[in-house]
Amino acid sequence: MEFNLNNDDDLSIAKFELMLKTNEVGFFDSDEFEEIIEHYLDEGKMTLARKAIHLAMAQHPTSVNLKLFHAEMLVFDDKFDLAHNLLNELHELEPQNSEIYIQKANIFSKTERHDKAINLLNDALILTDDKADVYNLMGMEFLFIEDYSNAKTNFMQCLDLDEMDYSALYNIMYCFDFLQEHEQAIEFLNSFLNDNPYCEVAWHQVGKQYFDLKMYEKALAAFEFAIISDDLFIGAYLEKGKVLEKLGRYNEAIENYQITLELDDPTSFAYLRLGKCFNKLGNKELALKYFKQCVTEDPLLDKGWIAIVDYYTKDLNYPKALSYIEKAVDVDGENALYWIRYADLNRRLNFFEEAEYGYSKAIELGNYEEKTWTSRADILLALGETEAVVSNLNHGMEFYPAHVAMEYRIAGAYYKLNESVKARFHLQNALKSDRESAVILEELYPQVYEMPEVQDLLSQYK
């Protein structure tokens, strides 16, 4: 049967796509084009949306709604001047059209002029029938400028207009959390639950607030209400499991995590928590099983790899731990936590060059913890690279000025390099801060410790 492009009974989108395949040009009324364009925009198929807009403008050059889609696409393509000019033309034609203000606000938002965007959205709010959408856009603008109080107020307006708008509810909670207003958040949620007593999302959020406040019994009750409201709510089971862990009720936590595995595809988080629970109960075999399932499910979840490495480290099986941290590094070589454990394990196994490389990589990737600097310094000392010890510690002391452990170490290194003025300066700083920690010098630099000059200084600070 031949397909008739102008048959109104055919679906608009199917008709349009067949037209593209056959290179025939069919006629669509403006409503059909709006439906087609909106479909492609919602689906994120921008190339098809552009083609639809191009043909729509050719067939209906005076349609305001189609021109608004054209403006929206221009904004998406960062052609702000063209979009702004088109919107100004449309404003002359329909000054009461709220969508014109919304698209103008979008331009200002994308060019980081959020105050102007907010002003335009306030104008749109007066004109539109879809106030919830505008309140949501205003909330997002306030988030961009980190005005969480006003953002929260606008998202609350969204929720007032649509109690099922859970994205608005999540945004409200985000604002409360950022402002650290846990008690106020609980009060707000309880008020919401008075009108919506079976809203599983609200119960879930109440539980999270109580959890943050370490009020675990109340958190547990909230998550149980969430499950009563929706017994397929995986997030509530996971959170309930976390609370039960905090309460030391590991067997019950395991039951809840296992429920999530039955309800949907398994998650790496559930496997990780199951492993932690079994480890707490002393069931090492099952703990290791779930840790391994965790990294199989999600090789990028660093907590899974670290759990396995720490498991073997605690068991004093350093070669096995090292083999797993090497696998983790192969998966993600940009994770500083992996390199710290790689370095620590190599150090335990007396592989000093590998250990030094690990600490160096961790620092390169932004791990500036005190222990990283001092551990690397000790490894460099063992390798006989005294100048590198000084360079490393000077770098570390940029982050931790007058750090006692670093002061003793760098003083010892300077004495070894016969730079006694610098050595004396750092040793005096260390002794003034903590005389008892001079044992660091004695253990790492025993020959320096016995030097007459050093003994003289030590005697002055008894």
TORKOL-4160 file (C-alpha; in steps of 0.2 Angstrom, whole numbers, padded with zeros to 4 digits, m for minus):
462
<pt num="1" X="0000" Y="0000" Z="0000"/>
<pt num="2" X="0007" Y="0017" Z="m0005"/>
<pt num="3" X="0009" Y="0029" Z="0010"/>
<pt num="4" X="0000" Y="0045" Z="0008"/>
<pt num="5" X="0010" Y="0059" Z="0016"/>
<pt num="6" X="m0006" Y="0070" Z="0016"/>
<pt num="7" X="m0017" Y="0058" Z="0025"/>
<pt num="8" X="m0023" Y="0066" Z="0041"/>
<pt num="9" X="m0026" Y="0049" Z="0049"/>
<pt num="10" X="m0007" Y="0045" Z="0049"/>
<pt num="11" X="0002" Y="0049" Z="0065"/>
<pt num="12" X="0011" Y="0066" Z="0063"/>
<pt num="13" X="0028" Y="0060" Z="0069"/>
<pt num="14" X="0028" Y="0044" Z="0058"/>
<pt num="15" X="0022" Y="0054" Z="0043"/>
<pt num="16" X="0036" Y="0067" Z="0046"/>
<pt num="17" X="0050" Y="0053" Z="0047"/>
<pt num="18" X="0043" Y="0045" Z="0031"/>
<pt num="19" X="0044" Y="0061" Z="0022"/>
<pt num="20" X="0063" Y="0063" Z="0027"/>
<pt num="21" X="0066" Y="0045" Z="0021"/>
<pt num="22" X="0057" Y="0048" Z="0004"/>
<pt num="23" X="0063" Y="0066" Z="0001"/>
<pt num="24" X="0045" Y="0070" Z="m0002"/>
<pt num="25" X="0038" Y="0086" Z="0005"/>
<pt num="26" X="0021" Y="0084" Z="0014"/>
<pt num="27" X="0010" Y="0097" Z="0022"/>
<pt num="28" X="0008" Y="0098" Z="0041"/>
<pt num="29" X="m0003" Y="0110" Z="0050"/>
<pt num="30" X="0005" Y="0121" Z="0063"/>
<pt num="31" X="m0002" Y="0110" Z="0077"/>
<pt num="32" X="0006" Y="0095" Z="0070"/>
<pt num="33" X="0022" Y="0104" Z="0069"/>
<pt num="34" X="0021" Y="0109" Z="0087"/>
<pt num="35" X="0018" Y="0091" Z="0092"/>
<pt num="36" X="0033" Y="0085" Z="0081"/>
<pt num="37" X="0045" Y="0098" Z="0087"/>
<pt num="38" X="0040" Y="0095" Z="0105"/>
<pt num="39" X="0042" Y="0077" Z="0104"/>
<pt num="40" X="0060" Y="0078" Z="0097"/>
<pt num="41" X="0065" Y="0091" Z="0110"/>
<pt num="42" X="0058" Y="0080" Z="0124"/>
<pt num="43" X="0068" Y="0065" Z="0116"/>
<pt num="44" X="0084" Y="0076" Z="0115"/>
<pt num="45" X="0084" Y="0072" Z="0096"/>
<pt num="46" X="0090" Y="0090" Z="0091"/>
<pt num="47" X="0095" Y="0086" Z="0073"/>
<pt num="48" X="0077" Y="0080" Z="0069"/>
<pt num="49" X="0070" Y="0095" Z="0079"/>
<pt num="50" X="0080" Y="0107" Z="0069"/>
<pt num="51" X="0074" Y="0099" Z="0053"/>
<pt num="52" X="0056" Y="0100" Z="0059"/>
<pt num="53" X="0058" Y="0118" Z="0064"/>
<pt num="54" X="0066" Y="0123" Z="0047"/>
<pt num="55" X="0051" Y="0115" Z="0037"/>
<pt num="56" X="0038" Y="0122" Z="0050"/>
<pt num="57" X="0045" Y="0140" Z="0047"/>
<pt num="58" X="0044" Y="0137" Z="0028"/>
<pt num="59" X="0026" Y="0132" Z="0029"/>
<pt num="60" X="0020" Y="0143" Z="0043"/>
<pt num="61" X="0031" Y="0158" Z="0043"/>
<pt num="62" X="0019" Y="0169" Z="0054"/>
<pt num="63" X="0015" Y="0156" Z="0068"/>
<pt num="64" X="0021" Y="0163" Z="0084"/>
<pt num="65" X="0022" Y="0146" Z="0093"/>
<pt num="66" X="0033" Y="0139" Z="0079"/>
<pt num="67" X="0044" Y="0155" Z="0080"/>
<pt num="68" X="0045" Y="0152" Z="0099"/>
<pt num="69" X="0052" Y="0134" Z="0095"/>
<pt num="70" X="0064" Y="0142" Z="0083"/>
<pt num="71" X="0070" Y="0154" Z="0097"/>
<pt num="72" X="0072" Y="0140" Z="0109"/>
<pt num="73" X="0083" Y="0130" Z="0097"/>
<pt num="74" X="0093" Y="0146" Z="0094"/>
<pt num="75" X="0096" Y="0147" Z="0113"/>
<pt num="76" X="0101" Y="0129" Z="0113"/>
<pt num="77" X="0113" Y="0132" Z="0100"/>
<pt num="78" X="0120" Y="0147" Z="0109"/>
<pt num="79" X="0115" Y="0159" Z="0096"/>
<pt num="80" X="0109" Y="0172" Z="0109"/>
<pt num="81" X="0109" Y="0188" Z="0098"/>
<pt num="82" X="0098" Y="0179" Z="0085"/>
<pt num="83" X="0086" Y="0172" Z="0098"/>
<pt num="84" X="0085" Y="0189" Z="0107"/>
<pt num="85" X="0080" Y="0198" Z="0091"/>
<pt num="86" X="0067" Y="0185" Z="0086"/>
<pt num="87" X="0060" Y="0186" Z="0104"/>
<pt num="88" X="0059" Y="0205" Z="0103"/>
<pt num="89" X="0049" Y="0204" Z="0087"/>
<pt num="90" X="0037" Y="0191" Z="0095"/>
<pt num="91" X="0035" Y="0203" Z="0110"/>
<pt num="92" X="0029" Y="0216" Z="0098"/>
<pt num="93" X="0016" Y="0204" Z="0092"/>
<pt num="94" X="0011" Y="0196" Z="0108"/>
<pt num="95" X="0017" Y="0206" Z="0123"/>
<pt num="96" X="0006" Y="0195" Z="0135"/>
<pt num="97" X="0014" Y="0179" Z="0129"/>
<pt num="98" X="0022" Y="0172" Z="0145"/>
<pt num="99" X="0033" Y="0160" Z="0134"/>
<pt num="100" X="0042" Y="0175" Z="0127"/>
<pt num="101" X="0048" Y="0180" Z="0144"/>
<pt num="102" X="0053" Y="0162" Z="0149"/>
<pt num="103" X="0064" Y="0161" Z="0133"/>
<pt num="104" X="0072" Y="0178" Z="0136"/>
<pt num="105" X="0075" Y="0172" Z="0154"/>
<pt num="106" X="0083" Y="0157" Z="0147"/>
<pt num="107" X="0095" Y="0167" Z="0137"/>
<pt num="108" X="0100" Y="0178" Z="0152"/>
<pt num="109" X="0102" Y="0162" Z="0163"/>
<pt num="110" X="0114" Y="0154" Z="0150"/>
<pt num="111" X="0124" Y="0170" Z="0149"/>
<pt num="112" X="0125" Y="0170" Z="0169"/>
<pt num="113" X="0114" Y="0186" Z="0171"/>
<pt num="114" X="0103" Y="0177" Z="0183"/>
<pt num="115" X="0096" Y="0193" Z="0191"/>
<pt num="116" X="0089" Y="0198" Z="0174"/>
<pt num="117" X="0082" Y="0180" Z="0172"/>
<pt num="118" X="0073" Y="0181" Z="0188"/>
<pt num="119" X="0065" Y="0198" Z="0184"/>
<pt num="120" X="0059" Y="0191" Z="0168"/>
<pt num="121" X="0052" Y="0175" Z="0176"/>
<pt num="122" X="0043" Y="0186" Z="0188"/>
<pt num="123" X="0035" Y="0195" Z="0173"/>
<pt num="124" X="0030" Y="0178" Z="0166"/>
<pt num="125" X="0023" Y="0172" Z="0182"/>
<pt num="126" X="0009" Y="0186" Z="0181"/>
<pt num="127" X="0005" Y="0180" Z="0163"/>
<pt num="128" X="0006" Y="0162" Z="0163"/>
<pt num="129" X="m0007" Y="0148" Z="0168"/>
<pt num="130" X="0007" Y="0136" Z="0171"/>
<pt num="131" X="0014" Y="0144" Z="0187"/>
<pt num="132" X="0022" Y="0128" Z="0194"/>
<pt num="133" X="0034" Y="0128" Z="0179"/>
<pt num="134" X="0039" Y="0146" Z="0181"/>
<pt num="135" X="0041" Y="0144" Z="0200"/>
<pt num="136" X="0053" Y="0129" Z="0196"/>
<pt num="137" X="0063" Y="0139" Z="0184"/>
<pt num="138" X="0064" Y="0153" Z="0197"/>
<pt num="139" X="0070" Y="0141" Z="0210"/>
<pt num="140" X="0084" Y="0135" Z="0198"/>
<pt num="141" X="0089" Y="0152" Z="0195"/>
<pt num="142" X="0091" Y="0155" Z="0214"/>
<pt num="143" X="0101" Y="0139" Z="0215"/>
<pt num="144" X="0113" Y="0146" Z="0202"/>
<pt num="145" X="0117" Y="0161" Z="0213"/>
<pt num="146" X="0117" Y="0150" Z="0229"/>
<pt num="147" X="0102" Y="0159" Z="0236"/>
<pt num="148" X="0095" Y="0144" Z="0244"/>
<pt num="149" X="0082" Y="0152" Z="0255"/>
<pt num="150" X="0073" Y="0160" Z="0240"/>
<pt num="151" X="0076" Y="0144" Z="0230"/>
<pt num="152" X="0067" Y="0134" Z="0243"/>
<pt num="153" X="0053" Y="0146" Z="0244"/>
<pt num="154" X="0050" Y="0144" Z="0225"/>
<pt num="155" X="0051" Y="0126" Z="0225"/>
<pt num="156" X="0038" Y="0126" Z="0239"/>
<pt num="157" X="0027" Y="0135" Z="0228"/>
<pt num="158" X="0029" Y="0122" Z="0215"/>
<pt num="159" X="0024" Y="0109" Z="0228"/>
<pt num="160" X="0009" Y="0119" Z="0234"/>
<pt num="161" X="0002" Y="0118" Z="0216"/>
<pt num="162" X="0006" Y="0100" Z="0213"/>
<pt num="163" X="0008" Y="0089" Z="0228"/>
<pt num="164" X="0015" Y="0075" Z="0216"/>
<pt num="165" X="0030" Y="0086" Z="0211"/>
<pt num="166" X="0043" Y="0075" Z="0219"/>
<pt num="167" X="0057" Y="0084" Z="0210"/>
<pt num="168" X="0052" Y="0100" Z="0219"/>
<pt num="169" X="0051" Y="0091" Z="0235"/>
<pt num="170" X="0069" Y="0084" Z="0232"/>
<pt num="171" X="0075" Y="0102" Z="0228"/>
<pt num="172" X="0067" Y="0109" Z="0244"/>
<pt num="173" X="0077" Y="0095" Z="0254"/>
<pt num="174" X="0093" Y="0100" Z="0245"/>
<pt num="175" X="0091" Y="0118" Z="0250"/>
<pt num="176" X="0087" Y="0113" Z="0268"/>
<pt num="177" X="0102" Y="0102" Z="0269"/>
<pt num="178" X="0113" Y="0115" Z="0262"/>
<pt num="179" X="0107" Y="0127" Z="0275"/>
<pt num="180" X="0109" Y="0114" Z="0288"/>
<pt num="181" X="0091" Y="0117" Z="0293"/>
<pt num="182" X="0087" Y="0099" Z="0298"/>
<pt num="183" X="0074" Y="0103" Z="0312"/>
<pt num="184" X="0065" Y="0115" Z="0300"/>
<pt num="185" X="0066" Y="0102" Z="0286"/>
<pt num="186" X="0057" Y="0089" Z="0298"/>
<pt num="187" X="0044" Y="0102" Z="0303"/>
<pt num="188" X="0041" Y="0106" Z="0284"/>
<pt num="189" X="0040" Y="0087" Z="0280"/>
<pt num="190" X="0028" Y="0083" Z="0295"/>
<pt num="191" X="0017" Y="0097" Z="0289"/>
<pt num="192" X="0017" Y="0090" Z="0271"/>
<pt num="193" X="0013" Y="0073" Z="0278"/>
<pt num="194" X="m0002" Y="0079" Z="0288"/>
<pt num="195" X="m0010" Y="0082" Z="0271"/>
<pt num="196" X="m0001" Y="0067" Z="0262"/>
<pt num="197" X="0001" Y="0053" Z="0275"/>
<pt num="198" X="0005" Y="0040" Z="0262"/>
<pt num="199" X="0018" Y="0049" Z="0253"/>
<pt num="200" X="0033" Y="0037" Z="0253"/>
<pt num="201" X="0045" Y="0050" Z="0247"/>
<pt num="202" X="0041" Y="0062" Z="0261"/>
<pt num="203" X="0043" Y="0048" Z="0274"/>
<pt num="204" X="0060" Y="0044" Z="0266"/>
<pt num="205" X="0066" Y="0062" Z="0267"/>
<pt num="206" X="0060" Y="0063" Z="0285"/>
<pt num="207" X="0070" Y="0047" Z="0289"/>
<pt num="208" X="0086" Y="0055" Z="0281"/>
<pt num="209" X="0084" Y="0071" Z="0291"/>
<pt num="210" X="0083" Y="0061" Z="0307"/>
<pt num="211" X="0098" Y="0050" Z="0301"/>
<pt num="212" X="0109" Y="0066" Z="0299"/>
<pt num="213" X="0104" Y="0071" Z="0316"/>
<pt num="214" X="0109" Y="0054" Z="0323"/>
<pt num="215" X="0091" Y="0051" Z="0329"/>
<pt num="216" X="0092" Y="0033" Z="0323"/>
<pt num="217" X="0076" Y="0026" Z="0331"/>
<pt num="218" X="0065" Y="0040" Z="0323"/>
<pt num="219" X="0074" Y="0038" Z="0307"/>
<pt num="220" X="0070" Y="0019" Z="0307"/>
<pt num="221" X="0052" Y="0023" Z="0311"/>
<pt num="222" X="0051" Y="0035" Z="0296"/>
<pt num="223" X="0058" Y="0023" Z="0284"/>
<pt num="224" X="0046" Y="0009" Z="0290"/>
<pt num="225" X="0032" Y="0021" Z="0286"/>
<pt num="226" X="0039" Y="0024" Z="0269"/>
<pt num="227" X="0039" Y="0005" Z="0266"/>
<pt num="228" X="0021" Y="0004" Z="0272"/>
<pt num="229" X="0017" Y="0017" Z="0260"/>
<pt num="230" X="0026" Y="0008" Z="0246"/>
<pt num="231" X="0032" Y="m0009" Z="0249"/>
<pt num="232" X="0042" Y="m0009" Z="0233"/>
<pt num="233" X="0052" Y="0007" Z="0238"/>
<pt num="234" X="0070" Y="0001" Z="0236"/>
<pt num="235" X="0078" Y="0017" Z="0243"/>
<pt num="236" X="0068" Y="0015" Z="0259"/>
<pt num="237" X="0075" Y="m0002" Z="0262"/>
<pt num="238" X="0092" Y="0003" Z="0259"/>
<pt num="239" X="0091" Y="0018" Z="0271"/>
<pt num="240" X="0083" Y="0007" Z="0284"/>
<pt num="241" X="0097" Y="m0005" Z="0282"/>
<pt num="242" X="0109" Y="0009" Z="0285"/>
<pt num="243" X="0100" Y="0014" Z="0301"/>
<pt num="244" X="0100" Y="m0004" Z="0307"/>
<pt num="245" X="0118" Y="m0005" Z="0305"/>
<pt num="246" X="0120" Y="0011" Z="0316"/>
<pt num="247" X="0110" Y="0002" Z="0329"/>
<pt num="248" X="0121" Y="m0014" Z="0328"/>
<pt num="249" X="0106" Y="m0024" Z="0322"/>
<pt num="250" X="0116" Y="m0032" Z="0307"/>
<pt num="251" X="0105" Y="m0047" Z="0304"/>
<pt num="252" X="0090" Y="m0036" Z="0301"/>
<pt num="253" X="0100" Y="m0024" Z="0290"/>
<pt num="254" X="0105" Y="m0039" Z="0280"/>
<pt num="255" X="0087" Y="m0044" Z="0278"/>
<pt num="256" X="0083" Y="m0027" Z="0271"/>
<pt num="257" X="0098" Y="m0026" Z="0259"/>
<pt num="258" X="0093" Y="m0043" Z="0253"/>
<pt num="259" X="0075" Y="m0037" Z="0249"/>
<pt num="260" X="0082" Y="m0024" Z="0237"/>
<pt num="261" X="0091" Y="m0038" Z="0228"/>
<pt num="262" X="0074" Y="m0047" Z="0225"/>
<pt num="263" X="0065" Y="m0031" Z="0220"/>
<pt num="264" X="0076" Y="m0025" Z="0207"/>
<pt num="265" X="0093" Y="m0027" Z="0198"/>
<pt num="266" X="0106" Y="m0029" Z="0212"/>
<pt num="267" X="0116" Y="m0013" Z="0216"/>
<pt num="268" X="0134" Y="m0011" Z="0221"/>
<pt num="269" X="0129" Y="m0002" Z="0236"/>
<pt num="270" X="0118" Y="m0016" Z="0242"/>
<pt num="271" X="0132" Y="m0028" Z="0239"/>
<pt num="272" X="0144" Y="m0017" Z="0249"/>
<pt num="273" X="0133" Y="m0015" Z="0264"/>
<pt num="274" X="0130" Y="m0034" Z="0264"/>
<pt num="275" X="0148" Y="m0037" Z="0265"/>
<pt num="276" X="0151" Y="m0024" Z="0279"/>
<pt num="277" X="0137" Y="m0032" Z="0289"/>
<pt num="278" X="0144" Y="m0050" Z="0287"/>
<pt num="279" X="0161" Y="m0043" Z="0291"/>
<pt num="280" X="0154" Y="m0036" Z="0307"/>
<pt num="281" X="0146" Y="m0053" Z="0311"/>
<pt num="282" X="0163" Y="m0062" Z="0309"/>
<pt num="283" X="0157" Y="m0071" Z="0293"/>
<pt num="284" X="0172" Y="m0067" Z="0283"/>
<pt num="285" X="0168" Y="m0079" Z="0269"/>
<pt num="286" X="0151" Y="m0071" Z="0265"/>
<pt num="287" X="0159" Y="m0053" Z="0268"/>
<pt num="288" X="0172" Y="m0056" Z="0255"/>
<pt num="289" X="0159" Y="m0064" Z="0243"/>
<pt num="290" X="0149" Y="m0048" Z="0243"/>
<pt num="291" X="0164" Y="m0036" Z="0242"/>
<pt num="292" X="0169" Y="m0045" Z="0226"/>
<pt num="293" X="0151" Y="m0045" Z="0219"/>
<pt num="294" X="0151" Y="m0026" Z="0223"/>
<pt num="295" X="0166" Y="m0022" Z="0212"/>
<pt num="296" X="0160" Y="m0034" Z="0198"/>
<pt num="297" X="0143" Y="m0025" Z="0198"/>
<pt num="298" X="0152" Y="m0008" Z="0198"/>
<pt num="299" X="0171" Y="m0008" Z="0195"/>
<pt num="300" X="0171" Y="0011" Z="0197"/>
<pt num="301" X="0165" Y="0011" Z="0215"/>
<pt num="302" X="0181" Y="0014" Z="0225"/>
<pt num="303" X="0173" Y="0009" Z="0242"/>
<pt num="304" X="0171" Y="m0009" Z="0235"/>
<pt num="305" X="0189" Y="m0011" Z="0230"/>
<pt num="306" X="0195" Y="m0002" Z="0247"/>
<pt num="307" X="0184" Y="m0014" Z="0257"/>
<pt num="308" X="0193" Y="m0029" Z="0249"/>
<pt num="309" X="0210" Y="m0022" Z="0251"/>
<pt num="310" X="0206" Y="m0017" Z="0269"/>
<pt num="311" X="0199" Y="m0035" Z="0272"/>
<pt num="312" X="0215" Y="m0043" Z="0267"/>
<pt num="313" X="0226" Y="m0030" Z="0275"/>
<pt num="314" X="0217" Y="m0033" Z="0292"/>
<pt num="315" X="0220" Y="m0052" Z="0289"/>
<pt num="316" X="0239" Y="m0047" Z="0287"/>
<pt num="317" X="0238" Y="m0054" Z="0269"/>
<pt num="318" X="0248" Y="m0040" Z="0262"/>
<pt num="319" X="0252" Y="m0048" Z="0245"/>
<pt num="320" X="0234" Y="m0052" Z="0242"/>
<pt num="321" X="0229" Y="m0034" Z="0247"/>
<pt num="322" X="0242" Y="m0027" Z="0235"/>
<pt num="323" X="0236" Y="m0038" Z="0221"/>
<pt num="324" X="0218" Y="m0030" Z="0223"/>
<pt num="325" X="0224" Y="m0012" Z="0224"/>
<pt num="326" X="0234" Y="m0015" Z="0208"/>
<pt num="327" X="0218" Y="m0021" Z="0200"/>
<pt num="328" X="0209" Y="m0005" Z="0207"/>
<pt num="329" X="0223" Y="0006" Z="0200"/>
<pt num="330" X="0221" Y="m0002" Z="0183"/>
<pt num="331" X="0202" Y="0002" Z="0183"/>
<pt num="332" X="0205" Y="0020" Z="0189"/>
<pt num="333" X="0222" Y="0027" Z="0190"/>
<pt num="334" X="0216" Y="0044" Z="0195"/>
<pt num="335" X="0210" Y="0039" Z="0212"/>
<pt num="336" X="0221" Y="0046" Z="0226"/>
<pt num="337" X="0214" Y="0034" Z="0239"/>
<pt num="338" X="0220" Y="0019" Z="0229"/>
<pt num="339" X="0238" Y="0026" Z="0227"/>
<pt num="340" X="0239" Y="0029" Z="0246"/>
<pt num="341" X="0234" Y="0011" Z="0249"/>
<pt num="342" X="0246" Y="0005" Z="0236"/>
<pt num="343" X="0260" Y="0015" Z="0244"/>
<pt num="344" X="0256" Y="0009" Z="0262"/>
<pt num="345" X="0256" Y="m0009" Z="0256"/>
<pt num="346" X="0272" Y="m0008" Z="0247"/>
<pt num="347" X="0280" Y="0000" Z="0262"/>
<pt num="348" X="0274" Y="m0014" Z="0273"/>
<pt num="349" X="0282" Y="m0026" Z="0260"/>
<pt num="350" X="0298" Y="m0016" Z="0260"/>
<pt num="351" X="0296" Y="m0011" Z="0242"/>
<pt num="352" X="0302" Y="0006" Z="0245"/>
<pt num="353" X="0303" Y="0013" Z="0227"/>
<pt num="354" X="0285" Y="0007" Z="0223"/>
<pt num="355" X="0279" Y="0015" Z="0239"/>
<pt num="356" X="0287" Y="0031" Z="0235"/>
<pt num="357" X="0279" Y="0031" Z="0218"/>
<pt num="358" X="0262" Y="0028" Z="0226"/>
<pt num="359" X="0264" Y="0043" Z="0238"/>
<pt num="360" X="0270" Y="0054" Z="0224"/>
<pt num="361" X="0255" Y="0049" Z="0213"/>
<pt num="362" X="0243" Y="0052" Z="0228"/>
<pt num="363" X="0250" Y="0070" Z="0231"/>
<pt num="364" X="0250" Y="0073" Z="0212"/>
<pt num="365" X="0231" Y="0069" Z="0212"/>
<pt num="366" X="0227" Y="0080" Z="0227"/>
<pt num="367" X="0230" Y="0070" Z="0242"/>
<pt num="368" X="0238" Y="0083" Z="0254"/>
<pt num="369" X="0235" Y="0074" Z="0271"/>
<pt num="370" X="0249" Y="0076" Z="0284"/>
<pt num="371" X="0252" Y="0057" Z="0284"/>
<pt num="372" X="0255" Y="0057" Z="0265"/>
<pt num="373" X="0269" Y="0070" Z="0267"/>
<pt num="374" X="0277" Y="0062" Z="0282"/>
<pt num="375" X="0276" Y="0044" Z="0275"/>
<pt num="376" X="0284" Y="0049" Z="0259"/>
<pt num="377" X="0298" Y="0058" Z="0268"/>
<pt num="378" X="0302" Y="0042" Z="0278"/>
<pt num="379" X="0302" Y="0032" Z="0262"/>
<pt num="380" X="0314" Y="0044" Z="0253"/>
<pt num="381" X="0325" Y="0044" Z="0268"/>
<pt num="382" X="0325" Y="0025" Z="0267"/>
<pt num="383" X="0330" Y="0026" Z="0249"/>
<pt num="384" X="0344" Y="0038" Z="0254"/>
<pt num="385" X="0337" Y="0053" Z="0245"/>
<pt num="386" X="0339" Y="0066" Z="0258"/>
<pt num="387" X="0337" Y="0081" Z="0247"/>
<pt num="388" X="0321" Y="0074" Z="0241"/>
<pt num="389" X="0316" Y="0073" Z="0259"/>
<pt num="390" X="0318" Y="0091" Z="0261"/>
<pt num="391" X="0309" Y="0096" Z="0245"/>
<pt num="392" X="0294" Y="0085" Z="0250"/>
<pt num="393" X="0293" Y="0092" Z="0267"/>
<pt num="394" X="0295" Y="0110" Z="0262"/>
<pt num="395" X="0280" Y="0107" Z="0250"/>
<pt num="396" X="0270" Y="0098" Z="0264"/>
<pt num="397" X="0273" Y="0113" Z="0276"/>
<pt num="398" X="0265" Y="0125" Z="0264"/>
<pt num="399" X="0249" Y="0116" Z="0269"/>
<pt num="400" X="0254" Y="0113" Z="0287"/>
<pt num="401" X="0265" Y="0127" Z="0293"/>
<pt num="402" X="0275" Y="0123" Z="0309"/>
<pt num="403" X="0269" Y="0105" Z="0309"/>
<pt num="404" X="0279" Y="0096" Z="0323"/>
<pt num="405" X="0282" Y="0079" Z="0314"/>
<pt num="406" X="0287" Y="0088" Z="0299"/>
<pt num="407" X="0298" Y="0100" Z="0308"/>
<pt num="408" X="0308" Y="0086" Z="0317"/>
<pt num="409" X="0310" Y="0077" Z="0300"/>
<pt num="410" X="0316" Y="0092" Z="0290"/>
<pt num="411" X="0328" Y="0097" Z="0304"/>
<pt num="412" X="0336" Y="0079" Z="0303"/>
<pt num="413" X="0337" Y="0080" Z="0284"/>
<pt num="414" X="0346" Y="0097" Z="0285"/>
<pt num="415" X="0358" Y="0091" Z="0298"/>
<pt num="416" X="0362" Y="0076" Z="0286"/>
<pt num="417" X="0365" Y="0089" Z="0272"/>
<pt num="418" X="0376" Y="0099" Z="0284"/>
<pt num="419" X="0365" Y="0114" Z="0283"/>
<pt num="420" X="0365" Y="0117" Z="0301"/>
<pt num="421" X="0357" Y="0135" Z="0302"/>
<pt num="422" X="0341" Y="0128" Z="0293"/>
<pt num="423" X="0342" Y="0112" Z="0304"/>
<pt num="424" X="0344" Y="0122" Z="0320"/>
<pt num="425" X="0329" Y="0133" Z="0315"/>
<pt num="426" X="0317" Y="0119" Z="0312"/>
<pt num="427" X="0323" Y="0109" Z="0327"/>
<pt num="428" X="0320" Y="0124" Z="0339"/>
<pt num="429" X="0303" Y="0126" Z="0331"/>
<pt num="430" X="0299" Y="0108" Z="0334"/>
<pt num="431" X="0306" Y="0108" Z="0352"/>
<pt num="432" X="0296" Y="0123" Z="0357"/>
<pt num="433" X="0280" Y="0115" Z="0351"/>
<pt num="434" X="0282" Y="0097" Z="0357"/>
<pt num="435" X="0298" Y="0092" Z="0366"/>
<pt num="436" X="0292" Y="0074" Z="0369"/>
<pt num="437" X="0290" Y="0071" Z="0350"/>
<pt num="438" X="0309" Y="0072" Z="0349"/>
<pt num="439" X="0308" Y="0053" Z="0348"/>
<pt num="440" X="0304" Y="0056" Z="0330"/>
<pt num="441" X="0322" Y="0063" Z="0327"/>
<pt num="442" X="0329" Y="0049" Z="0338"/>
<pt num="443" X="0321" Y="0035" Z="0328"/>
<pt num="444" X="0323" Y="0042" Z="0310"/>
<pt num="445" X="0340" Y="0051" Z="0312"/>
<pt num="446" X="0349" Y="0042" Z="0326"/>
<pt num="447" X="0366" Y="0049" Z="0321"/>
<pt num="448" X="0359" Y="0066" Z="0320"/>
<pt num="449" X="0351" Y="0064" Z="0337"/>
<pt num="450" X="0368" Y="0060" Z="0345"/>
<pt num="451" X="0376" Y="0076" Z="0338"/>
<pt num="452" X="0383" Y="0087" Z="0352"/>
<pt num="453" X="0374" Y="0102" Z="0345"/>
<pt num="454" X="0357" Y="0093" Z="0345"/>
<pt num="455" X="0360" Y="0086" Z="0362"/>
<pt num="456" X="0363" Y="0104" Z="0368"/>
<pt num="457" X="0347" Y="0110" Z="0361"/>
<pt num="458" X="0337" Y="0095" Z="0368"/>
<pt num="459" X="0344" Y="0099" Z="0385"/>
<pt num="460" X="0338" Y="0117" Z="0384"/>
<pt num="461" X="0320" Y="0112" Z="0381"/>
<pt num="462" X="0318" Y="0098" Z="0395"/>
